[in-house]
Amino acid sequence: MHLQENVKTNELVKMIDHGGNILTLRSDATIPITKRLLQESHELTNERRYFYVLDVFRYTKDSTRPQENTQAGVECFGANGFETDTEVIALAMHTLQDLQCASFTLEVGHAGFFQRCMEALDLDVEQQCTFKQLLQTKNIGELKHYITQTEGTDDWKQLIESIPLLYGNPPEIIQLVRNKIDDPIIHKQMDHLEKIYQLLSAYHLAEHMVIDLSLMNHMDYYSDIIFQGFIHNVGKPVLMGGRYNELTKQFGTLMPAIGFACDIDAIVASKEGKESSVPSLDVCIVQNDVCTNESLSLSTFLRESGWKTRVIQKKHINIPAQIICHITRNEDQITYHLTTHKKTFNCTRKNEVEAYVQSLLSKET
């Protein structure tokens, strides 16, 4: 397999330099990161983990103009096994949680499952492309008709006909596949998925996982576990990833690797028009000309104590905060006036302010 086979050529953004050479803009992050790593170190003696934020450029089937998208992702080299797979999938789920995506699902499949089915039907490359298209469109009628014209035993044909329906609760789908076919390779793949699901339970994340054995990624270098994440108000995946152990062979070294990338633009677009989900301030200090120094001094003091604090001008009084603080001066006496929706409190020392904030917010939490 050559590198260009991993990326669909009709998605590449191409240009010609002054020497007549055809150049392409970066359409993927995993390939250049893998290439760079293996050029610098052909033999890794320990596990390597990286993260990145960069732009990729592709044509999409829905547009005749190239699209620029920002991706944030992680790559893990040198570690294999279901424990590492689960850790990366859990990190993907935690990423969506940290981005405050209230409702999300991670669909998990296995690239090797599709490949094993192709071997069972003895399909050539062109036939496999046709089969992929039928699966991706979930055209069950055409898929069944196509399979009847291929080689393969009845149990394999029945399994493959059902691939578009092999979606849902992991234990149920895994057991269904085991019952449909007696094949050691398929059973090993199901065992791997089952171990991931069981370990996700320890992360308290199993409820977000579903199995999708028709899952395919537009990048063809995935060899094992493959997954994609959906959030409730976006009609396409906002997170995609998987294991690509075979990709490294193209650079002269066989090394296990797994990673994923988030579509930052899609996630940001999903939040447009909504109220900010950033937590409200703990303390908002209303600044005035008489007590500017005291306002800044108090805000620094509170931040160093770990409280979310902001100093604002009086005209911005509507900024949400759990405690509003006004500062007044009477001759040489500074007074801090603290107000919540329930009570007020006055004091003359910064440490009294901090103590009150701590006692009040600790009670509320």
N, C-alpha and C positions, 0 to 999 in steps of 0.2 A: 504494500500500500504506500502510495506517495502522499506527501503532505497536501497537495492540492485536492486529493480525493476526500479529505476531511471536511472541506468547505465547498459548498455549492458555488460553482463558478458564476452563475447568474446573480449571486448575491454580492459579489466582489465589486468594489468601487475602484476602477482602473484609470490610469493616466499614462501618458508617454513623456519621458524625459527628453532632454535636448539631444541625447545620443540615440534616440529611437527605441529605448528599452521600455517595456511595459512594466509599470509599477502598480502596486495595489495598496490602498490604505488599510490600516489594521482592522480586520473584521472579527478578530477573536483575541482574547488575552491569554488563554491557556497555552496555545502553541508557542508564541514568542517567549513566555516565561519558562516553559519547559526547555526550549532550545537554549536560552541564555544560561539556565542552571547547569545543563549538561555540558555546555561549552567550557564553563568555568571549573567544573568538577565532574569527571567521568565516573568516579567511584565515590559514592557517598557512604561514609562510615556511620552516620547517624541520621535521624529523621530531620527533615527541613519543613518549616511552615512559613508561609508568606501571606500577606494580604495586599491588595492593590485597589486603587481607584483611578480609572482612566476611561477615555472615550473609544468607542468602536464605531465603524462605519460600514453599513450594509445597504443594499437594495432589498426591499421587502416585496412580497407578492402583491401587496395592496398599494404600492406607490411606484411611480416611474422615476422618482427623485431619490437620491441616496439619503439615508437616515443616519444622523449622528446621535448615539445614545451613550449615556454615562453608566458605566458598570462599576460596582464595588464587589470584590470577591475575595476568596481565600483559596489557597492551594496547599496540599499536604503531600510531600514526597517521602518515600522510603518506608511507609507504614502500610500494612495490609491487614485484612481480617475484618470480621463483622464488628469488633469493638471500635475500630477506627471509623468504619462506615457509619456506625450509629452516632459516634461523637460528632462527625461532620454534619450529619442530618439534624442532630439536636442543636448544633450551632446555627444551622439555617433556620430552625424553628425559633430559637431564642432571638435571632436577628429580627424576625417578623414581630415577635413580641415586643422587643425593645423599640421598634419603630411604631409601636402602639397600633398595630393592625388587629383590631378587636376579634375579627373572625378570619381564620386562615386554615388552609388545608395543604398538606404536602402529599402529593401523589408519588408513590414509589413503585418502580418497575425494575426490570432486569434486561439489559441489552442482550445478554447471552440466551435468554429465553427465546427471543425472536430468531436468533441465529440457529439455535438448535432445531426450531421448527422448520426453518428453511432447509437444513440438512436432511431432515426426515422426508421432506417432499422432493429432495434432489433438484432444487431450482437453480437455474443459471442466474447471472447478474441481472439480465433484463427482466426475467420473470420475478426476481426479488423486488425490483423497483416497482413493478405493477402491483405486487402483493402489498408493499408498503403503502402505496397510494390508496388501495382499498381499505387497509386498516386505519389509516389516518382519517379518512372520510367516514369510517364506520359504515361502509356500504355492505351490509350483511348479505343482501341478496346476491350481488355480484361476486362477493367473496366466496359464497357457497358454490356458485356456478363455476368459478375459476378453480376451486380446489378439486372438484369432481374430474377435472381434466388433467390432474397431476398424478404423479406416482406417490405411493404412500399407503399405509395400512388404514383400515377404517378408524381405529382408535386415534391415530394421529390426525386424521381428517376431522374427526369430531372435535378434538381438542382445538385445532386451529380455527375451525368455524366459530368456536365460542370465544375466541380471543377478545373481540370488541365488548363482550359482556363480562369479562374477567376484571371487574372493577368493584371495589367496595371494601367491606370489613376484612382486614388482613387474615385473621384465623379462618374465616369462612372461605375466602378465595384460595388460600393456600391448601386447605383440605380438599376443596373441589378439584384443583389441578392434580393433586396426588391420586384422587379417585379416578380421574379420567385417563391417566397414562401411567404405565409402569416403566419409567425410564430413569436410570440412576442419575443422569446429568440433570434432568428436570427436577428430580427430587432433591438433589443437592442444592439447587438454586432456591427451591422452596424452603429448605432448611435454613439457608442464609437469611432469607426474608423474615422467617419466623424468629430467628435469633435477634434480628434488628428490632422487630416489634416488641419482643419481650424486654430488651434492654431499654427501649424508649419508655417503657412503663416505669423503670427505675428513675428516669428523668422526669416523670410525670407529664409526658408529652405524647403518649400513645394515642390519645383521642384525636390528635391532629393528623394522624397517618391513615392513608387509604392505599390499597394496592391497585395499580393500573398496569396490567400486563400487555396492553396495546401501546404503552407509552414509548415514543421515539423522539429523539432530539435531532434538530437540524444539523448538528455537528456529529459526524460519523465516527469519531474516535473513541466513543464510550464502549467499554467492553463488559462491564458487570452491572453493578447497581447504578440506576439512573433515577433522578427525581426532579420534580418541579413544584413550585409553590404558588398558590392562588390566594388572593384576598377577595373579600366579598363583593367589592364594587369595581373590580377590574376584570375585563373579559379575556385576558390572556395571562400567561405565567409572568410573575414578577420576580421569580427566582428559579434558576435552573442549574443542575449540576449532576455529577456522577463520578464513577471510577473509570480511569483511562489508562490502565496498566500497559496496554499495547502501544500507546503513542510514543513512549520513550524509546522503543526499539528503532524508530525511524531516525533517531539521533545517535544510534550505536550502542545504547545501554538499555537493558531491561530493568525497569524500576517501577514499583507500585506507586500509584498516585491517585488522588481524589480531590475534588474541589467543587465550588459552586460560585455563581455570580448573581448579584441582584440588579434588576433593571431600575436604577434610581429614578429615571424620568417617569416611569409608569407609577412608581410608588408616590412620588411628589404630586403627580397629576391626580391621583386618587384622593388626595387630601385638599385639593383646591376648592375653595368655596365653603370650607368647613371652619368652624371656630377652632382656634388654636388649642391643641391638646397638651401644650406645655403646662406643667403644674403651676398653680398660682404661687406668688411670692409668699414667703413667711412674713417678712416685714417690709413695708413701704414707708420710706421716710420722706415727708413733704418738706422740701427745702424752701427757705426764705432768705432774703438778703441779709438779715440781722444775724442769722445763725448758720451761715454757710459752712464755716470751719467745723462746727459741732456736728452738722449733718454728715459731712464726709468722714469725720473721725468715728462717729457711731456706726456708720455703714461698714467701714473697714473692720471695726471691732467685732461686729456681728458676723461678717463673712468669715473672719478667722475662726469664729466659734462654730462654723458649719451651717449658718442660717442663710437661706436665699433672700437677699436683701437688695433693694434698689432705691436710689435717691431720685426723686422726681420734682419737677416744678409744680406749683399749686394748680396750674391749669390742667394738669394730667391726673387729677385726683381720682378718676374713674378706673385707673389701673387696678386689677384685682389683687388683693393681698389679705392674708388672715389677720394681720395687725397693721393698723395705720399709726404712724408716729409723727406728731408735731412737736417742734422744739421752740420754746420761748425763752427770752432773756428778760430778767427784772433786775436792773443794776448789774451786779456781778453774779447773780444767781441764774443758773441754767436749769430749766425744768423740762422733762420729757413727758409728753402726754400720749399715752398708748390707748388706742380705741379698737375694740372688736365689735361684732354685731350684737354682743350681749352686755359688755361692760367696758369701763374705762379704768385706767390706772395711771397715777402720776408718781414720778420719782425724780431724783436729782443726780444719779450716778449711772454710768454706762453699765457697770456690772449688775446694777439693779434691773436695768432694762433686759439684759441677757437672761437673768434669773427668772424674770417674769415670762419672757418668751418661752423659755424652756419648760417651765411649769405649765403654762397654758397649752402649748402645742403638744406636750407629752400627754396631757389629759385628753386632748381631742383625738389623738391617735390611739 
